[in-house]
Amino acid sequence: FPTRRSSDLRMEEVAAEVFVDGAHNPAGIRAFMDSVRAAEGLKPPILLFSVVSDKDYDEMVLYLTQGRIWDKVVICRMNDKRTLEKETIKSTFQKYGYEPLVKNSVAEAVRCAMDVKEKGQYIFAAGSLYFAGEILSLQKR
């Protein structure tokens, strides 16, 4: 699928209504959330998220869950030795009031998000540069 830069969002559109951001720390997640909120007026979006274990993932998830903007959250384990286990990501989202859909791989998570997505609903992915890279590599398959 085609790739293009969105002029009003800080992320890359990798498919129709699917955006990937390299946000991988609390400051990046804050900027990511500003961009997501700039898309207001749309249906509540879907979040795809994974993160490496040495980042402040609790603070990142706290920022992601403030304002309860997500229709659904889909999490997964990346194919990287530093990845945070999906059970830990899940419990962190649960702590802040979300019950994420849990998948075993990035490819499964993307498929899940696409399957539950409604027309006009955006999917936003963030949490790690490795995660962004895995999503981008899916378009080459």
N, C-alpha and C positions, 0 to 999 in steps of 0.2 A: 504494500500500500504506500501511497505517496507520503512524503515528509515535507512539512513546511513550518516556518516560524510564524507564531501568532503575534500579531502586532500589539494586542492589548493584554496579553498574558506573558509571563516570564518563562514559560515552558515551551517545549516542542510538541507540536501536534503530530502524532505518529500514525493516526488513523482518524477517520471522521469521529469527532467528539471524544477522542482519547488523547490525553496530554500527559507527558512525562516531564518531571522536574528532577534535577539532581540534588535537591535539598537533602542534606545528610547530617545536620546538626540543628540545635534549637534555633539559631539565628536564621538558617536557611528555611526551616519549617515556618517561622514567623512570616518571612517574605513570601513563601509558597502560599500560606493562608491568605495573605493580602491579595494575591493574584486570583485565588479561588473565589474570594468574596467579590472581586471585580466582575465576576461572571454572574452576578446576582440577577434574579428574574427568571432563571432557568429552573428546571426541576431539580430537587435536591440531588447532588452528585454522588457518585460512587468513589470510594477511596481504595486504591491498591497500595499496600504498604509492606515493606520489609526493611530490616536494618541490621547493621553489624553490631556485635556484642560490645565493642569498646566505645560506642557513642552513648550520649545521655538520652537513651531511648525513652525513659520515663517522662522527662521534660518534653521531649518531642511529641509523645502521645498526648500529654496534657494539652499542649497547644492545638493539636489536631482535633481534640474533642471539645474544646471550648466553643460554645454556641450551638452545639448539636446540629451541624449543617449536613452531615452525611446521611444519605438514604441507607447505604450499606457500606460496610468495610470488609475488604477481602485481604487477608494476610497470607504469607507463605514463607517458606524457607528458601533462601537463595542458594545457588550452587557456588558457595564460597566458604572456606574454612572458618572465617571470622563471623559468619552469619549468626544472628541471635535465633535461638530455637523458637519455632512457631508457638509452642506452649507458653513461653514467657511473653511473647508479643500478645498472644490472646489474653492472658491474665492481666496484662497492663491495660489493654483496651477495656476489659471487663471492669477493672478498678474505676475507670472513668465513665462507665455507663453504656458501653457498646458491647454487643455480642457479635464479634467478627465471624465471617465465614473463613474457615481455615483450609488451605490447600497445601499440597506437598511440594509444589514447584512453582516457579514463576509462570511457566506455560499454562499450568492448570489454573492458576489465579487469574491470568488474563482471560482464559476461556470462560471461567466462571463469571467474571465481571461482564464480559460481552453477552453471556447467556441471560443474565438478569437485567441488563440495561434496557431501558425503554427508549423509544424514539425521542430525540431531543434532550436526553439525559447525558451529562458529561461523565467521563471517567478520568480521574486524576491519580497519578502514581508518583510517590515520593518515598524518601527514607534512606536511600543509599545511592551512591554513584554506581556501585556494582549492580544494584537492582535496576536502575535506569538502563545500564548497558545490556543486561539480560533481556529486558523488554525490547530494546532497540534491535537486538540480534534476532528476535523472533520475526521481525519483518523481512529478514533476509532468507527465511526458510520457505 
